[in-house]
Amino acid sequence: MYEEQTPGEAGAGVGDPERFAQVLREAIAGSGLTLAAISRTLRRRDLPASPATLSSWQSGARHPDWERSREVLEALEEVVKIEPGTLSSLVAPRRRRGRPPERGDLAMLMPPGTSAVREALVELGFRTPEDFPMEQTIVEHALVDTDASTLEMTFLTQVKATADGICALPNVHLLETAGGPDGPQIGALGGCRVARRVSKRDGTVVGARIEVDGPLQQGQVAVVSYRVALPVQMDEVTDIKYSVSRRILSLMVEVEFRGSRPLRDLRTVIHPEPGEVTCRPAVLDQRGRVQCAVTGFGPGLVGVTWNWAD
C-alpha cells in the first residue's frame, strides 16, 4: 500500500512582485547578512545568485523566474532563516496570458503518480496551483494490526492559506488492491471537515477533500487533524509513505505494529527529489513503534518499509 499525499508547490500561489521584494528586503535586513555573504553561501551550494541579482530582487527592479530560481529561493529562505515557502509562494510559475492553467501545469506540482491520482485531485477541486495550501508541518501515525482488516492512519497537519477564503487540502491514497465497496472511512478529528470524497480506478485510488472549518485570511495558519481507515488485506501492506511536492518545516511518519504476525527487514526511507534514496535498518521501540522524521525537507518522500516473516 502506498499512501500518497499531493500538496501544491511552494511556488503555487499567484505571483506578487511587489510583496516579494518587500518580504525579501525585510528578511535580509533581519538576518544581519550582507548580500555578498548570502551570495557566497548560495554559491557553496552550487546555487549561483550574485549580489547584483539579490539586490535587483529586493529592490523590485527584477522578479525571479519560477522555473530557473525555485531551488535558489528555497535555499535563500533557509539562509536568511525564514519559514519555507515565504518567498517562493510569492513567485508564480509561468502561464500563457489569457489562458487557464493547462493540465501539465497541475501535473508538474505533484509527485510522480498515475493519471488516476491527478484525475482524483481535479475531481476534489484541486485544478490549479492556487487551489493548494502550504503545508508546514505534517505528522502521520499509522496503526498496522495484523489481526485486523483495517489500516488506521491519523494525520496532524499545520497549513498556511495562500488566499482568502476556505483552505482545503487533499488526502489521496494509491492502493495495490481495491479497499472494498465502501472505500476509506475518513473522519475529521479537529479543526476541519470532510467536504468531498472520490474513488477512481475500481477503488484503487481513493481520497477526500479536507477543509479547514472556517474561512482564513491569506497567510493565516491553521492546524487540522483527521483519521483515515482503509479496509485492506494486511499481509499486502508492506510500507507507509508520505510524499510532499515542496519544502516544508517538518515531516514525521510513525508506524505502530500490533498483532501476532512478526515482521522483518524493517527500514526507514528518505528520498529527496532530486536525490538518492537513503534506506536505513530500523528497530521497534518498546511501544512497538518506528519513526522516520525529517526537517527542512522537500520535495520528496519519507516513510517506513518492511516485509512479513514467513
N, C-alpha and C positions, 0 to 999 in steps of 0.2 A: 504494500500500500504506500502510495506516495502522496503526502499532503502538500499541496501547492498553494501558497498564498501569493497573490499577484497585485501589489500596490503599484501606483504610478511612480515615475521617476521624480527625483528631487526637482528637476527642471520642467516638470509637467505643468506648472502654473503659467498664467498669462505673463508675458514679458513686461517689465516695468522699469525702463532705463533710468528714470529719474530717482525712483525709490532705490534701485540697485546702487547707484552712485552714492546716495546718502548713507545707506547701510554700510557700504564698504568704507567710506570715509570714517564713520564712527567706529567701526571695528578696528581699523588700522590705528586710529588715534588711541583707542582703548588698550591696544596690545603693547604700546610703547616701542614698537619696532619701526625701523626706517624702511623705506621702500627697497633700498639696496639689500638690507638684511633679509627681508621677505623673499626677494628675488633669488638670493643665494640659496636659501633653504629650499625653495621650489626646484631650483636647478639641480641640487643634490639628489632630488627625487626623479630626475630626468623629466621634469615638467617646466620647460622654459617659459618665463614670463618676465620680461625686462622691467626695470624701474620705470621706464617711459610708458610701457603698456599699462602697468598698475596705476600710474599717475593719470593716464587718459581715462581709465575706467572710473577712478574715484572722482574725477572732475566732471564726468558725464560727457566728455568730448567723444568718447567711443564706448560702444556697448559690446560685450563679448559675444562671440558666436557660440551657440549651444554645442553643435557637433564637435567643434575644434577645441573648445575651452572647458568642457564638462569636468574632466579629470583635474584640471588646474583649479577650477573653482572649489571642488570638493577638498583638495589639499589645502587651498588657501583658507577655507573655513577652519580647518584643523590648526593651521599655523597661527592664525590670529585668535584662536580659542573662542569660536562662536559655534552655536549649535549646527549640526549637519543640516544642509538644506536651506539655511538662512539666505545665502547668496544665490545658490543655483536655482532656487524656487522662483527667483525674480528674472530668470533668463529663459525664454520660451524656445522650443525647437522651431526651426524654420517651417513656414507654412505658406503655400501659394495664396496670394491675395484673392479675395472674392470667392474662395472655395472652402468647403468644410474640410475637416481633417480626413485624410484618406485612411483606409484600413491599415496600411503599412505604418502610419504614424502610431496607431494604438499598439500594434504588434511589437513595435520597437521598444515600448515601455514595459514589456513583460518578459519574464524569464522564459527559456525555451519550453514549449508545451505543444499540445495538439491544437488543431484548429477548433476542436470542440470546446476547449478551455476558453479560447478567445470568444467563441460564439456565446458561451455561458456568461462571460463578463458583459458582453454587449446587451444580452437579454436582461441582466441585472441592473442595467442603466449606466455601465461604465464604458461609454462610447468614445469619449475623447480624453486627452490627458487631464483636462481641468476637472473631470469627474472624480479623480482620485485624491484622497487626503495624503498628508505627510505623516507616515508612521514614525514615531520617535523611539519608543521602547516597546519591546514585544516579549512576553513570557508565554510559552506554551507548555502545558503539563498534559501528558498522555498516560492513561492507565491501560496497560496491556495485561489482561487477566485470561490465562489460558483455559480456565474453567468456565468462561463466559462467552457469549456470542456477540458481544458489543464492544467496540473500541470507543472509549470515552476520552475526549480532549477538552481541556479548559484553556481559554485564551484571556490574557490580560494585556490590553494594548493602550498606549498613550498616543493620541493622534493630534495633529495640528491642522486646523482648517485652512485651506488655500483660497477660500472665497466665503463671502457672507452667505448664510443660509444653513440648510440641513447638511451635515457632514456624514458621509457614508463610506464604508469600506467593504470590499468583497471578501468572502471566505469560500474558496473553491477547492474541491478535492478531486484528485485524479486517482481512481481505484483500479486495481488489477481485474476485479470482477464486480458485477453489479451488487449494490448493497441491499438488495431486497426491494419489494414493491413499494414500501413506504418511504424509501430513501432515508437520508440522515434526519435525526431529530436535533434541531438547532434551537436553543433557547437562550434568552437574554438573562444574565445574572445581575447586571448593574450598569446604569448609565447609557443603555441602548435598547433597541428593539429590533426584532427580525421583521424587515419590511417586505421581502420578496424571496422566493425560492426558485431554484432551477434544477433541471435534470436533463442531461444530454447523453448521447451515445449509449442508449439502452441502460442508463443508470450508472455508467462507469465514470461520468463526470457530473458531479453534484455540487450544489453550493447555495449560498444565500447572500442577500444584501443586508448588511448590518448598519443601522442608522443610529447616530447619537440621539438621545431622547429629547432634543430641543435644538433650536437654531443657534449657530455660533457666528461670531464675527471673524473676519479674515485674521489669521494669526493666533486665534484663541485655541487653547489646548483643552482636551477632554480625555478622560480615562473611561474605557468601556471594558466589560467582561462578559463573556458568553461561553456556553458549553455546546459541544457537538458530540452526538452519539451515533456511531456508524455500525449497522449490522454487517458483520464480516465473518469470514472463516478465519479464525485466529491463527491457524497454522500458516496462512498465507501472508500474515503481517510480519515483515522482517525489517522494517525501517520506519522511522518517523522523521520527516524532514520539513524544513520551513525555508522558503526562498523569498528574497527581497530584491527589488529592482533598483534600489537606490541606497545611498549611505544612510545608516541610522545610528542612533546613540548606542543602543544595546539590544541584543537578541539572545534569549536563552531557550533551549529545548530541553525539557526534563521528561524522562520516561520512567514510569514506575511499573515494576513487574510483580504480578501476583499469579497464583495458581500452582498446579502440580508439575507442569512440564518444565524441565530445565532448558537453559539456553547455552549457546557457545558463540565464540567469535564476536563478542561484544566490542563495538568500536564507536568512537565519535568521528564525525566527518565535518570538515570545513572546506568549502570550495568557493573561494572568491572568483569573480568573473571580471576581467580575465585573470587567470592564475592557475596554479596547480592544486590538485586535491590533496588535503592532509588528512590521513586516516591514522588514528591512534588507538591502541588497545585500551579498553576501559574495564572497570570492575564496579559491581554494585556496592552502594554503601549499606549501612546497617538497616536502612529503611527499604532496601530493595529498589533503590533509585539510581539513575545515572544522569548526569547533566552535561550539556555542551553549550558553553556560553562564550559570546564574543562582544567586544565593544568597538565603536568606531568602524563598523563593518558594512560592506555592501558596495555594489550589488553582489549577490552570490547566494549560497545555500549552506545551511547548517543543520546537523541532525545526528541521529543515532541509528546504527545498523547492527544486525545480529542474525544468527541462524539458530534454528531449534535443534536440540540434541535428538538423536535417533532413539 
